[in-house]
Amino acid sequence: MRNTLGDLNNHLFAQLERLSDEEITGKKLQEEIDRARSISGVASRIIDTGNLVLSAKRLQNDQLNPDVKIPKMLEG
């Protein structure tokens, strides 16, 4: 796999560092704020998808219901 949650974490911290740069002001700062919002939105969707896959796997592994079938769309 090319991208991992570790990569996502690195991207988020890199963006935080750019936002923390006190030398960035005005239009450049607004561009970084806009970029941070976009990155945050995509990151949230990635995390939500990961949580959905994890929930589906937990359901599938449920010892009380070993024959539970997971919809193909939710298979990890």
N, CA, C and O atoms as a Maestro MAE file, in Angstrom:
{
 s_m_m2io_version
 :::
 2.0.0
}

f_m_ct {
 s_m_title
 :::
 protein
 m_atom[304] {
  # First column is atom index #
  i_m_mmod_type
  r_m_x_coord
  r_m_y_coord
  r_m_z_coord
  i_m_residue_number
  s_m_chain_name
  s_m_pdb_residue_name
  s_m_pdb_atom_name
  i_m_atomic_number
  :::
  1 25 0.849 -1.180 0.000 1 A "MET " " N  " 7
  2 3 0.000 0.000 0.000 1 A "MET " " CA " 6
  3 2 0.892 1.240 0.000 1 A "MET " " C  " 6
  4 15 1.876 1.309 0.736 1 A "MET " " O  " 8
  5 25 0.547 2.183 -0.806 2 A "ARG " " N  " 7
  6 3 1.376 3.376 -0.950 2 A "ARG " " CA " 6
  7 2 1.190 4.348 0.199 2 A "ARG " " C  " 6
  8 15 2.174 4.848 0.744 2 A "ARG " " O  " 8
  9 25 -0.040 4.626 0.575 3 A "ASN " " N  " 7
  10 3 -0.326 5.574 1.647 3 A "ASN " " CA " 6
  11 2 -0.873 4.839 2.853 3 A "ASN " " C  " 6
  12 15 -1.699 3.935 2.725 3 A "ASN " " O  " 8
  13 25 -0.403 5.235 4.024 4 A "THR " " N  " 7
  14 3 -0.838 4.611 5.260 4 A "THR " " CA " 6
  15 2 -1.369 5.680 6.211 4 A "THR " " C  " 6
  16 15 -1.244 6.876 5.948 4 A "THR " " O  " 8
  17 25 -1.959 5.238 7.312 5 A "LEU " " N  " 7
  18 3 -2.400 6.193 8.320 5 A "LEU " " CA " 6
  19 2 -1.203 6.929 8.926 5 A "LEU " " C  " 6
  20 15 -1.334 8.066 9.377 5 A "LEU " " O  " 8
  21 25 -0.047 6.283 8.934 6 A "GLY " " N  " 7
  22 3 1.178 6.966 9.374 6 A "GLY " " CA " 6
  23 2 1.531 8.116 8.434 6 A "GLY " " C  " 6
  24 15 1.943 9.186 8.881 6 A "GLY " " O  " 8
  25 25 1.366 7.890 7.129 7 A "ASP " " N  " 7
  26 3 1.599 8.960 6.153 7 A "ASP " " CA " 6
  27 2 0.624 10.108 6.375 7 A "ASP " " C  " 6
  28 15 1.003 11.279 6.327 7 A "ASP " " O  " 8
  29 25 -0.639 9.758 6.620 8 A "LEU " " N  " 7
  30 3 -1.652 10.783 6.886 8 A "LEU " " CA " 6
  31 2 -1.258 11.601 8.099 8 A "LEU " " C  " 6
  32 15 -1.355 12.828 8.083 8 A "LEU " " O  " 8
  33 25 -0.819 10.937 9.139 9 A "ASN " " N  " 7
  34 3 -0.392 11.620 10.354 9 A "ASN " " CA " 6
  35 2 0.759 12.588 10.056 9 A "ASN " " C  " 6
  36 15 0.775 13.714 10.554 9 A "ASN " " O  " 8
  37 25 1.724 12.139 9.239 10 A "ASN " " N  " 7
  38 3 2.845 13.007 8.863 10 A "ASN " " CA " 6
  39 2 2.376 14.230 8.091 10 A "ASN " " C  " 6
  40 15 2.869 15.335 8.321 10 A "ASN " " O  " 8
  41 25 1.426 14.043 7.176 11 A "HIS " " N  " 7
  42 3 0.893 15.174 6.404 11 A "HIS " " CA " 6
  43 2 0.190 16.173 7.323 11 A "HIS " " C  " 6
  44 15 0.334 17.384 7.160 11 A "HIS " " O  " 8
  45 25 -0.561 15.663 8.275 12 A "LEU " " N  " 7
  46 3 -1.284 16.553 9.196 12 A "LEU " " CA " 6
  47 2 -0.308 17.361 10.053 12 A "LEU " " C  " 6
  48 15 -0.519 18.554 10.268 12 A "LEU " " O  " 8
  49 25 0.742 16.732 10.536 13 A "PHE " " N  " 7
  50 3 1.729 17.465 11.332 13 A "PHE " " CA " 6
  51 2 2.515 18.460 10.477 13 A "PHE " " C  " 6
  52 15 2.866 19.540 10.953 13 A "PHE " " O  " 8
  53 25 2.794 18.108 9.227 14 A "ALA " " N  " 7
  54 3 3.478 19.048 8.333 14 A "ALA " " CA " 6
  55 2 2.606 20.279 8.099 14 A "ALA " " C  " 6
  56 15 3.108 21.403 8.066 14 A "ALA " " O  " 8
  57 25 1.303 20.067 7.936 15 A "GLN " " N  " 7
  58 3 0.402 21.200 7.745 15 A "GLN " " CA " 6
  59 2 0.353 22.053 9.001 15 A "GLN " " C  " 6
  60 15 0.328 23.281 8.918 15 A "GLN " " O  " 8
  61 25 0.338 21.416 10.154 16 A "LEU " " N  " 7
  62 3 0.347 22.154 11.422 16 A "LEU " " CA " 6
  63 2 1.600 23.015 11.537 16 A "LEU " " C  " 6
  64 15 1.533 24.153 12.002 16 A "LEU " " O  " 8
  65 25 2.722 22.485 11.121 17 A "GLU " " N  " 7
  66 3 3.964 23.264 11.144 17 A "GLU " " CA " 6
  67 2 3.877 24.476 10.223 17 A "GLU " " C  " 6
  68 15 4.338 25.562 10.575 17 A "GLU " " O  " 8
  69 25 3.280 24.288 9.030 18 A "ARG " " N  " 7
  70 3 3.138 25.426 8.111 18 A "ARG " " CA " 6
  71 2 2.223 26.495 8.713 18 A "ARG " " C  " 6
  72 15 2.484 27.690 8.579 18 A "ARG " " O  " 8
  73 25 1.158 26.058 9.371 19 A "LEU " " N  " 7
  74 3 0.250 27.027 9.996 19 A "LEU " " CA " 6
  75 2 0.908 27.748 11.170 19 A "LEU " " C  " 6
  76 15 0.537 28.876 11.496 19 A "LEU " " O  " 8
  77 25 1.872 27.106 11.798 20 A "SER " " N  " 7
  78 3 2.547 27.692 12.958 20 A "SER " " CA " 6
  79 2 3.674 28.647 12.581 20 A "SER " " C  " 6
  80 15 4.236 29.318 13.445 20 A "SER " " O  " 8
  81 25 4.002 28.708 11.301 21 A "ASP " " N  " 7
  82 3 5.085 29.582 10.842 21 A "ASP " " CA " 6
  83 2 4.659 31.038 10.992 21 A "ASP " " C  " 6
  84 15 3.783 31.512 10.268 21 A "ASP " " O  " 8
  85 25 5.279 31.744 11.931 22 A "GLU " " N  " 7
  86 3 4.898 33.127 12.220 22 A "GLU " " CA " 6
  87 2 5.288 34.098 11.116 22 A "GLU " " C  " 6
  88 15 4.830 35.241 11.116 22 A "GLU " " O  " 8
  89 25 6.113 33.672 10.188 23 A "GLU " " N  " 7
  90 3 6.514 34.539 9.078 23 A "GLU " " CA " 6
  91 2 5.480 34.558 7.958 23 A "GLU " " C  " 6
  92 15 5.538 35.418 7.079 23 A "GLU " " O  " 8
  93 25 4.538 33.623 7.979 24 A "ILE " " N  " 7
  94 3 3.495 33.594 6.957 24 A "ILE " " CA " 6
  95 2 2.350 34.490 7.415 24 A "ILE " " C  " 6
  96 15 1.793 34.304 8.497 24 A "ILE " " O  " 8
  97 25 2.010 35.458 6.578 25 A "THR " " N  " 7
  98 3 0.930 36.397 6.909 25 A "THR " " CA " 6
  99 2 0.097 36.677 5.666 25 A "THR " " C  " 6
  100 15 0.419 36.239 4.561 25 A "THR " " O  " 8
  101 25 -0.969 37.408 5.878 26 A "GLY " " N  " 7
  102 3 -1.789 37.894 4.784 26 A "GLY " " CA " 6
  103 2 -2.340 36.798 3.890 26 A "GLY " " C  " 6
  104 15 -2.887 35.798 4.357 26 A "GLY " " O  " 8
  105 25 -2.181 37.015 2.579 27 A "LYS " " N  " 7
  106 3 -2.735 36.094 1.587 27 A "LYS " " CA " 6
  107 2 -2.139 34.694 1.711 27 A "LYS " " C  " 6
  108 15 -2.860 33.704 1.584 27 A "LYS " " O  " 8
  109 25 -0.834 34.599 1.958 28 A "LYS " " N  " 7
  110 3 -0.177 33.292 2.096 28 A "LYS " " CA " 6
  111 2 -0.746 32.533 3.296 28 A "LYS " " C  " 6
  112 15 -0.952 31.321 3.226 28 A "LYS " " O  " 8
  113 25 -0.997 33.244 4.391 29 A "LEU " " N  " 7
  114 3 -1.583 32.596 5.567 29 A "LEU " " CA " 6
  115 2 -2.982 32.092 5.249 29 A "LEU " " C  " 6
  116 15 -3.347 30.980 5.631 29 A "LEU " " O  " 8
  117 25 -3.765 32.906 4.552 30 A "GLN " " N  " 7
  118 3 -5.124 32.483 4.187 30 A "GLN " " CA " 6
  119 2 -5.088 31.258 3.283 30 A "GLN " " C  " 6
  120 15 -5.927 30.367 3.413 30 A "GLN " " O  " 8
  121 25 -4.119 31.208 2.364 31 A "GLU " " N  " 7
  122 3 -3.968 30.029 1.497 31 A "GLU " " CA " 6
  123 2 -3.662 28.790 2.330 31 A "GLU " " C  " 6
  124 15 -4.201 27.717 2.059 31 A "GLU " " O  " 8
  125 25 -2.804 28.923 3.341 32 A "GLU " " N  " 7
  126 3 -2.479 27.777 4.206 32 A "GLU " " CA " 6
  127 2 -3.690 27.362 5.041 32 A "GLU " " C  " 6
  128 15 -3.901 26.172 5.277 32 A "GLU " " O  " 8
  129 25 -4.465 28.313 5.479 33 A "ILE " " N  " 7
  130 3 -5.684 28.001 6.239 33 A "ILE " " CA " 6
  131 2 -6.658 27.236 5.352 33 A "ILE " " C  " 6
  132 15 -7.236 26.236 5.777 33 A "ILE " " O  " 8
  133 25 -6.839 27.705 4.119 34 A "ASP " " N  " 7
  134 3 -7.723 27.013 3.176 34 A "ASP " " CA " 6
  135 2 -7.212 25.602 2.880 34 A "ASP " " C  " 6
  136 15 -7.991 24.651 2.827 34 A "ASP " " O  " 8
  137 25 -5.899 25.476 2.688 35 A "ARG " " N  " 7
  138 3 -5.301 24.171 2.429 35 A "ARG " " CA " 6
  139 2 -5.510 23.256 3.636 35 A "ARG " " C  " 6
  140 15 -5.827 22.077 3.472 35 A "ARG " " O  " 8
  141 25 -5.335 23.790 4.842 36 A "ALA " " N  " 7
  142 3 -5.521 23.000 6.064 36 A "ALA " " CA " 6
  143 2 -6.958 22.496 6.182 36 A "ALA " " C  " 6
  144 15 -7.189 21.354 6.579 36 A "ALA " " O  " 8
  145 25 -7.918 23.345 5.838 37 A "ARG " " N  " 7
  146 3 -9.321 22.916 5.874 37 A "ARG " " CA " 6
  147 2 -9.574 21.770 4.891 37 A "ARG " " C  " 6
  148 15 -10.271 20.806 5.208 37 A "ARG " " O  " 8
  149 25 -9.006 21.891 3.717 38 A "SER " " N  " 7
  150 3 -9.174 20.834 2.707 38 A "SER " " CA " 6
  151 2 -8.525 19.533 3.165 38 A "SER " " C  " 6
  152 15 -9.126 18.464 3.060 38 A "SER " " O  " 8
  153 25 -7.315 19.625 3.667 39 A "ILE " " N  " 7
  154 3 -6.612 18.437 4.149 39 A "ILE " " CA " 6
  155 2 -7.380 17.802 5.303 39 A "ILE " " C  " 6
  156 15 -7.514 16.580 5.368 39 A "ILE " " O  " 8
  157 25 -7.873 18.617 6.196 40 A "SER " " N  " 7
  158 3 -8.632 18.111 7.342 40 A "SER " " CA " 6
  159 2 -9.892 17.378 6.891 40 A "SER " " C  " 6
  160 15 -10.235 16.333 7.444 40 A "SER " " O  " 8
  161 25 -10.572 17.914 5.903 41 A "GLY " " N  " 7
  162 3 -11.778 17.268 5.385 41 A "GLY " " CA " 6
  163 2 -11.488 15.914 4.774 41 A "GLY " " C  " 6
  164 15 -12.208 14.947 5.023 41 A "GLY " " O  " 8
  165 25 -10.439 15.842 3.977 42 A "VAL " " N  " 7
  166 3 -10.066 14.567 3.362 42 A "VAL " " CA " 6
  167 2 -9.605 13.585 4.432 42 A "VAL " " C  " 6
  168 15 -9.970 12.410 4.393 42 A "VAL " " O  " 8
  169 25 -8.813 14.053 5.378 43 A "ALA " " N  " 7
  170 3 -8.332 13.185 6.454 43 A "ALA " " CA " 6
  171 2 -9.502 12.608 7.245 43 A "ALA " " C  " 6
  172 15 -9.486 11.432 7.607 43 A "ALA " " O  " 8
  173 25 -10.506 13.421 7.513 44 A "SER " " N  " 7
  174 3 -11.687 12.942 8.246 44 A "SER " " CA " 6
  175 2 -12.391 11.830 7.487 44 A "SER " " C  " 6
  176 15 -12.820 10.846 8.091 44 A "SER " " O  " 8
  177 25 -12.515 11.970 6.172 45 A "ARG " " N  " 7
  178 3 -13.159 10.925 5.372 45 A "ARG " " CA " 6
  179 2 -12.344 9.642 5.393 45 A "ARG " " C  " 6
  180 15 -12.911 8.553 5.472 45 A "ARG " " O  " 8
  181 25 -11.017 9.756 5.324 46 A "ILE " " N  " 7
  182 3 -10.151 8.582 5.363 46 A "ILE " " CA " 6
  183 2 -10.312 7.858 6.697 46 A "ILE " " C  " 6
  184 15 -10.420 6.632 6.736 46 A "ILE " " O  " 8
  185 25 -10.327 8.609 7.771 47 A "ILE " " N  " 7
  186 3 -10.483 8.029 9.101 47 A "ILE " " CA " 6
  187 2 -11.859 7.401 9.249 47 A "ILE " " C  " 6
  188 15 -11.979 6.307 9.800 47 A "ILE " " O  " 8
  189 25 -12.901 8.073 8.767 48 A "ASP " " N  " 7
  190 3 -14.262 7.510 8.824 48 A "ASP " " CA " 6
  191 2 -14.344 6.182 8.069 48 A "ASP " " C  " 6
  192 15 -14.962 5.231 8.544 48 A "ASP " " O  " 8
  193 25 -13.723 6.124 6.901 49 A "THR " " N  " 7
  194 3 -13.731 4.898 6.106 49 A "THR " " CA " 6
  195 2 -12.992 3.779 6.847 49 A "THR " " C  " 6
  196 15 -13.453 2.638 6.868 49 A "THR " " O  " 8
  197 25 -11.865 4.103 7.446 50 A "GLY " " N  " 7
  198 3 -11.125 3.122 8.232 50 A "GLY " " CA " 6
  199 2 -11.946 2.596 9.397 50 A "GLY " " C  " 6
  200 15 -11.933 1.399 9.681 50 A "GLY " " O  " 8
  201 25 -12.659 3.487 10.068 51 A "ASN " " N  " 7
  202 3 -13.524 3.072 11.179 51 A "ASN " " CA " 6
  203 2 -14.659 2.170 10.702 51 A "ASN " " C  " 6
  204 15 -15.023 1.219 11.394 51 A "ASN " " O  " 8
  205 25 -15.218 2.455 9.538 52 A "LEU " " N  " 7
  206 3 -16.287 1.622 8.987 52 A "LEU " " CA " 6
  207 2 -15.778 0.218 8.677 52 A "LEU " " C  " 6
  208 15 -16.442 -0.770 8.992 52 A "LEU " " O  " 8
  209 25 -14.602 0.130 8.062 53 A "VAL " " N  " 7
  210 3 -14.015 -1.174 7.755 53 A "VAL " " CA " 6
  211 2 -13.730 -1.935 9.049 53 A "VAL " " C  " 6
  212 15 -13.992 -3.135 9.134 53 A "VAL " " O  " 8
  213 25 -13.201 -1.248 10.045 54 A "LEU " " N  " 7
  214 3 -12.916 -1.887 11.332 54 A "LEU " " CA " 6
  215 2 -14.199 -2.397 11.982 54 A "LEU " " C  " 6
  216 15 -14.225 -3.508 12.513 54 A "LEU " " O  " 8
  217 25 -15.246 -1.609 11.946 55 A "SER " " N  " 7
  218 3 -16.534 -2.036 12.507 55 A "SER " " CA " 6
  219 2 -17.076 -3.262 11.780 55 A "SER " " C  " 6
  220 15 -17.610 -4.176 12.409 55 A "SER " " O  " 8
  221 25 -16.941 -3.281 10.468 56 A "ALA " " N  " 7
  222 3 -17.410 -4.429 9.689 56 A "ALA " " CA " 6
  223 2 -16.620 -5.685 10.049 56 A "ALA " " C  " 6
  224 15 -17.196 -6.765 10.175 56 A "ALA " " O  " 8
  225 25 -15.312 -5.548 10.216 57 A "LYS " " N  " 7
  226 3 -14.476 -6.693 10.594 57 A "LYS " " CA " 6
  227 2 -14.861 -7.198 11.986 57 A "LYS " " C  " 6
  228 15 -14.913 -8.405 12.223 57 A "LYS " " O  " 8
  229 25 -15.129 -6.268 12.901 58 A "ARG " " N  " 7
  230 3 -15.531 -6.678 14.247 58 A "ARG " " CA " 6
  231 2 -16.850 -7.446 14.204 58 A "ARG " " C  " 6
  232 15 -17.013 -8.456 14.889 58 A "ARG " " O  " 8
  233 25 -17.776 -6.963 13.404 59 A "LEU " " N  " 7
  234 3 -19.053 -7.650 13.257 59 A "LEU " " CA " 6
  235 2 -18.846 -9.042 12.679 59 A "LEU " " C  " 6
  236 15 -19.454 -10.007 13.142 59 A "LEU " " O  " 8
  237 25 -18.000 -9.146 11.683 60 A "GLN " " N  " 7
  238 3 -17.724 -10.420 11.041 60 A "GLN " " CA " 6
  239 2 -17.077 -11.402 12.015 60 A "GLN " " C  " 6
  240 15 -17.333 -12.604 11.940 60 A "GLN " " O  " 8
  241 25 -16.263 -10.919 12.904 61 A "ASN " " N  " 7
  242 3 -15.558 -11.766 13.857 61 A "ASN " " CA " 6
  243 2 -16.348 -12.013 15.140 61 A "ASN " " C  " 6
  244 15 -15.856 -12.664 16.062 61 A "ASN " " O  " 8
  245 25 -17.548 -11.502 15.196 62 A "ASP " " N  " 7
  246 3 -18.387 -11.652 16.380 62 A "ASP " " CA " 6
  247 2 -18.622 -13.134 16.659 62 A "ASP " " C  " 6
  248 15 -19.187 -13.839 15.823 62 A "ASP " " O  " 8
  249 25 -18.194 -13.608 17.821 63 A "GLN " " N  " 7
  250 3 -18.302 -15.022 18.164 63 A "GLN " " CA " 6
  251 2 -19.753 -15.487 18.313 63 A "GLN " " C  " 6
  252 15 -20.045 -16.674 18.168 63 A "GLN " " O  " 8
  253 25 -20.656 -14.553 18.602 64 A "LEU " " N  " 7
  254 3 -22.056 -14.925 18.748 64 A "LEU " " CA " 6
  255 2 -22.730 -15.150 17.399 64 A "LEU " " C  " 6
  256 15 -23.776 -15.795 17.328 64 A "LEU " " O  " 8
  257 25 -22.149 -14.631 16.349 65 A "ASN " " N  " 7
  258 3 -22.731 -14.716 15.011 65 A "ASN " " CA " 6
  259 2 -21.645 -15.018 13.978 65 A "ASN " " C  " 6
  260 15 -21.352 -14.162 13.144 65 A "ASN " " O  " 8
  261 25 -21.045 -16.196 14.008 66 A "PRO " " N  " 7
  262 3 -19.926 -16.462 13.094 66 A "PRO " " CA " 6
  263 2 -20.319 -16.516 11.623 66 A "PRO " " C  " 6
  264 15 -19.446 -16.443 10.758 66 A "PRO " " O  " 8
  265 25 -21.605 -16.640 11.315 67 A "ASP " " N  " 7
  266 3 -22.035 -16.730 9.924 67 A "ASP " " CA " 6
  267 2 -22.486 -15.394 9.337 67 A "ASP " " C  " 6
  268 15 -23.078 -15.354 8.258 67 A "ASP " " O  " 8
  269 25 -22.209 -14.311 10.041 68 A "VAL " " N  " 7
  270 3 -22.617 -12.990 9.557 68 A "VAL " " CA " 6
  271 2 -21.911 -12.713 8.234 68 A "VAL " " C  " 6
  272 15 -20.697 -12.888 8.124 68 A "VAL " " O  " 8
  273 25 -22.666 -12.284 7.239 69 A "LYS " " N  " 7
  274 3 -22.107 -11.937 5.931 69 A "LYS " " CA " 6
  275 2 -22.018 -10.417 5.836 69 A "LYS " " C  " 6
  276 15 -22.995 -9.707 6.073 69 A "LYS " " O  " 8
  277 25 -20.853 -9.945 5.493 70 A "ILE " " N  " 7
  278 3 -20.598 -8.509 5.341 70 A "ILE " " CA " 6
  279 2 -20.882 -8.132 3.887 70 A "ILE " " C  " 6
  280 15 -20.440 -8.834 2.977 70 A "ILE " " O  " 8
  281 25 -21.611 -7.034 3.650 71 A "PRO " " N  " 7
  282 3 -21.823 -6.592 2.270 71 A "PRO " " CA " 6
  283 2 -20.485 -6.385 1.560 71 A "PRO " " C  " 6
  284 15 -19.540 -5.871 2.159 71 A "PRO " " O  " 8
  285 25 -20.400 -6.777 0.307 72 A "LYS " " N  " 7
  286 3 -19.166 -6.712 -0.473 72 A "LYS " " CA " 6
  287 2 -18.540 -5.313 -0.415 72 A "LYS " " C  " 6
  288 15 -17.319 -5.174 -0.347 72 A "LYS " " O  " 8
  289 25 -19.379 -4.292 -0.444 73 A "MET " " N  " 7
  290 3 -18.893 -2.918 -0.411 73 A "MET " " CA " 6
  291 2 -18.070 -2.608 0.850 73 A "MET " " C  " 6
  292 15 -17.197 -1.741 0.826 73 A "MET " " O  " 8
  293 25 -18.356 -3.323 1.953 74 A "LEU " " N  " 7
  294 3 -17.706 -3.047 3.216 74 A "LEU " " CA " 6
  295 2 -16.521 -3.976 3.518 74 A "LEU " " C  " 6
  296 15 -15.887 -3.850 4.565 74 A "LEU " " O  " 8
  297 25 -16.227 -4.899 2.610 75 A "GLU " " N  " 7
  298 3 -15.107 -5.793 2.837 75 A "GLU " " CA " 6
  299 2 -13.800 -5.022 2.754 75 A "GLU " " C  " 6
  300 15 -13.625 -4.184 1.870 75 A "GLU " " O  " 8
  301 25 -12.882 -5.303 3.675 76 A "GLY " " N  " 7
  302 3 -11.623 -4.563 3.749 76 A "GLY " " CA " 6
  303 2 -10.519 -5.112 2.970 76 A "GLY " " C  " 6
  304 15 -9.422 -4.553 2.974 76 A "GLY " " O  " 8
  :::
 }
 m_bond[303] {
  # First column is bond index #
  i_m_from
  i_m_to
  i_m_order
  :::
  1 1 2 1
  2 2 3 1
  3 3 4 2
  4 3 5 1
  5 5 6 1
  6 6 7 1
  7 7 8 2
  8 7 9 1
  9 9 10 1
  10 10 11 1
  11 11 12 2
  12 11 13 1
  13 13 14 1
  14 14 15 1
  15 15 16 2
  16 15 17 1
  17 17 18 1
  18 18 19 1
  19 19 20 2
  20 19 21 1
  21 21 22 1
  22 22 23 1
  23 23 24 2
  24 23 25 1
  25 25 26 1
  26 26 27 1
  27 27 28 2
  28 27 29 1
  29 29 30 1
  30 30 31 1
  31 31 32 2
  32 31 33 1
  33 33 34 1
  34 34 35 1
  35 35 36 2
  36 35 37 1
  37 37 38 1
  38 38 39 1
  39 39 40 2
  40 39 41 1
  41 41 42 1
  42 42 43 1
  43 43 44 2
  44 43 45 1
  45 45 46 1
  46 46 47 1
  47 47 48 2
  48 47 49 1
  49 49 50 1
  50 50 51 1
  51 51 52 2
  52 51 53 1
  53 53 54 1
  54 54 55 1
  55 55 56 2
  56 55 57 1
  57 57 58 1
  58 58 59 1
  59 59 60 2
  60 59 61 1
  61 61 62 1
  62 62 63 1
  63 63 64 2
  64 63 65 1
  65 65 66 1
  66 66 67 1
  67 67 68 2
  68 67 69 1
  69 69 70 1
  70 70 71 1
  71 71 72 2
  72 71 73 1
  73 73 74 1
  74 74 75 1
  75 75 76 2
  76 75 77 1
  77 77 78 1
  78 78 79 1
  79 79 80 2
  80 79 81 1
  81 81 82 1
  82 82 83 1
  83 83 84 2
  84 83 85 1
  85 85 86 1
  86 86 87 1
  87 87 88 2
  88 87 89 1
  89 89 90 1
  90 90 91 1
  91 91 92 2
  92 91 93 1
  93 93 94 1
  94 94 95 1
  95 95 96 2
  96 95 97 1
  97 97 98 1
  98 98 99 1
  99 99 100 2
  100 99 101 1
  101 101 102 1
  102 102 103 1
  103 103 104 2
  104 103 105 1
  105 105 106 1
  106 106 107 1
  107 107 108 2
  108 107 109 1
  109 109 110 1
  110 110 111 1
  111 111 112 2
  112 111 113 1
  113 113 114 1
  114 114 115 1
  115 115 116 2
  116 115 117 1
  117 117 118 1
  118 118 119 1
  119 119 120 2
  120 119 121 1
  121 121 122 1
  122 122 123 1
  123 123 124 2
  124 123 125 1
  125 125 126 1
  126 126 127 1
  127 127 128 2
  128 127 129 1
  129 129 130 1
  130 130 131 1
  131 131 132 2
  132 131 133 1
  133 133 134 1
  134 134 135 1
  135 135 136 2
  136 135 137 1
  137 137 138 1
  138 138 139 1
  139 139 140 2
  140 139 141 1
  141 141 142 1
  142 142 143 1
  143 143 144 2
  144 143 145 1
  145 145 146 1
  146 146 147 1
  147 147 148 2
  148 147 149 1
  149 149 150 1
  150 150 151 1
  151 151 152 2
  152 151 153 1
  153 153 154 1
  154 154 155 1
  155 155 156 2
  156 155 157 1
  157 157 158 1
  158 158 159 1
  159 159 160 2
  160 159 161 1
  161 161 162 1
  162 162 163 1
  163 163 164 2
  164 163 165 1
  165 165 166 1
  166 166 167 1
  167 167 168 2
  168 167 169 1
  169 169 170 1
  170 170 171 1
  171 171 172 2
  172 171 173 1
  173 173 174 1
  174 174 175 1
  175 175 176 2
  176 175 177 1
  177 177 178 1
  178 178 179 1
  179 179 180 2
  180 179 181 1
  181 181 182 1
  182 182 183 1
  183 183 184 2
  184 183 185 1
  185 185 186 1
  186 186 187 1
  187 187 188 2
  188 187 189 1
  189 189 190 1
  190 190 191 1
  191 191 192 2
  192 191 193 1
  193 193 194 1
  194 194 195 1
  195 195 196 2
  196 195 197 1
  197 197 198 1
  198 198 199 1
  199 199 200 2
  200 199 201 1
  201 201 202 1
  202 202 203 1
  203 203 204 2
  204 203 205 1
  205 205 206 1
  206 206 207 1
  207 207 208 2
  208 207 209 1
  209 209 210 1
  210 210 211 1
  211 211 212 2
  212 211 213 1
  213 213 214 1
  214 214 215 1
  215 215 216 2
  216 215 217 1
  217 217 218 1
  218 218 219 1
  219 219 220 2
  220 219 221 1
  221 221 222 1
  222 222 223 1
  223 223 224 2
  224 223 225 1
  225 225 226 1
  226 226 227 1
  227 227 228 2
  228 227 229 1
  229 229 230 1
  230 230 231 1
  231 231 232 2
  232 231 233 1
  233 233 234 1
  234 234 235 1
  235 235 236 2
  236 235 237 1
  237 237 238 1
  238 238 239 1
  239 239 240 2
  240 239 241 1
  241 241 242 1
  242 242 243 1
  243 243 244 2
  244 243 245 1
  245 245 246 1
  246 246 247 1
  247 247 248 2
  248 247 249 1
  249 249 250 1
  250 250 251 1
  251 251 252 2
  252 251 253 1
  253 253 254 1
  254 254 255 1
  255 255 256 2
  256 255 257 1
  257 257 258 1
  258 258 259 1
  259 259 260 2
  260 259 261 1
  261 261 262 1
  262 262 263 1
  263 263 264 2
  264 263 265 1
  265 265 266 1
  266 266 267 1
  267 267 268 2
  268 267 269 1
  269 269 270 1
  270 270 271 1
  271 271 272 2
  272 271 273 1
  273 273 274 1
  274 274 275 1
  275 275 276 2
  276 275 277 1
  277 277 278 1
  278 278 279 1
  279 279 280 2
  280 279 281 1
  281 281 282 1
  282 282 283 1
  283 283 284 2
  284 283 285 1
  285 285 286 1
  286 286 287 1
  287 287 288 2
  288 287 289 1
  289 289 290 1
  290 290 291 1
  291 291 292 2
  292 291 293 1
  293 293 294 1
  294 294 295 1
  295 295 296 2
  296 295 297 1
  297 297 298 1
  298 298 299 1
  299 299 300 2
  300 299 301 1
  301 301 302 1
  302 302 303 1
  303 303 304 2
  :::
 }
}
